[in-house]
Amino acid sequence: MAGLAQYARALTGEPLTAAQRATFERDGYLVLPGVLTPLAVDRYEQLVRDVYERWRGHGEHGQDMHQLSAVRTCRALAALCGHPRILGAVWSILGWNVHVYHSHIDIHPPTGTATAPRFEWHQDGGRQNRELETEPRPRMSVKVAYWLSDLSTPGRGNLQVVPGSHTVNRINGPATRACAWPDPAGAVEITAHAGDALLFDRRVWHARSSNRSSSARKAVFFAYTYRWVLSRDAPPRPDAHFTAVERQLLNLLDDVDGDHAWGHDPARVPLHGLLERAGLLPLAGE
Ligand SMILES: O=C(O)CCC(=O)C(=O)O
């Protein structure tokens, strides 16, 4: 029995520690160092480069790629959406009734000098930021970025955030995005090594910065929300080799209807079963 619990726990991952949770709640983001080994970074970086090579057929050499639906695009990225280090963080914040509703593979080569200025600061979730009426609006989702290139110094296309800004619905910005406008007060560029992951609250105000280095920034993003929120991703093609939790996260469970998505039958939700077996369900909101 202990063996089964241990096995389940290896798949669910561990919840955030109290200190990690406090940092996340205070800043709206958390860097998780060394989630991927150097070997794994090499493998995923190669997969992402292969996607870019195929995609470049449709675009110019040196263009930015922001390819939606990560696992539909590259099946082997499924292991990243259910990576135990990330999954543990996700269920300890959102609970077990979760899925990936948005994902992308990004390659951002060095920014050309001729790039027109644009105010890119935003919160995630589109109309959630108009149609939910509270201040602050509810969290609804968290997103993870796997960094596959070195961002250990600023200026490499690092993600910028305003720490603590997940608690405010508005920041000062221009009426139209296509203009030069100063970064918000308190903005910082997040530094990280290849293989680190960034977990962020969708509400934290953020924007990618210019890549002034000589090499491309590479990353894969997964956004998690409740299964009763529609996915924006194109579903991956079903594959017998996806694990049960991956199938949950990727919306590939059999016979899913509204009731299932509402979580009315927890026994049919793989992450619920795993957390129960691991003895972690009380930490995931039951
Ligand atoms: O590419 C980045 O660093 C920013 C990505 C972003 O804005 C987002 O994921 O919502």
The ligand as an SDF file (V2000), in Angstrom:
LIG
                    3D

 10  9  0  0  0  0  0  0  0  0999 V2000
    6.5430   35.3110  -24.2170 O   0  0  0  0  0  0  0  0  0  0  0  0
    6.4800   35.8710  -23.1410 C   0  0  0  0  0  0  0  0  0  0  0  0
    7.4550   36.0320  -22.3820 O   0  0  0  0  0  0  0  0  0  0  0  0
    5.1640   36.4660  -22.6990 C   0  0  0  0  0  0  0  0  0  0  0  0
    4.0860   35.4940  -22.8750 C   0  0  0  0  0  0  0  0  0  0  0  0
    2.7680   36.0630  -22.4980 C   0  0  0  0  0  0  0  0  0  0  0  0
    2.5430   37.2250  -22.5310 O   0  0  0  0  0  0  0  0  0  0  0  0
    1.7520   35.1560  -22.0890 C   0  0  0  0  0  0  0  0  0  0  0  0
    2.0540   33.9690  -22.0080 O   0  0  0  0  0  0  0  0  0  0  0  0
    0.6290   35.6000  -21.8020 O   0  0  0  0  0  0  0  0  0  0  0  0
  1  2  2  0
  2  3  1  0
  2  4  1  0
  4  5  1  0
  5  6  1  0
  6  7  2  0
  6  8  1  0
  8  9  2  0
  8 10  1  0
M  END
$$$$
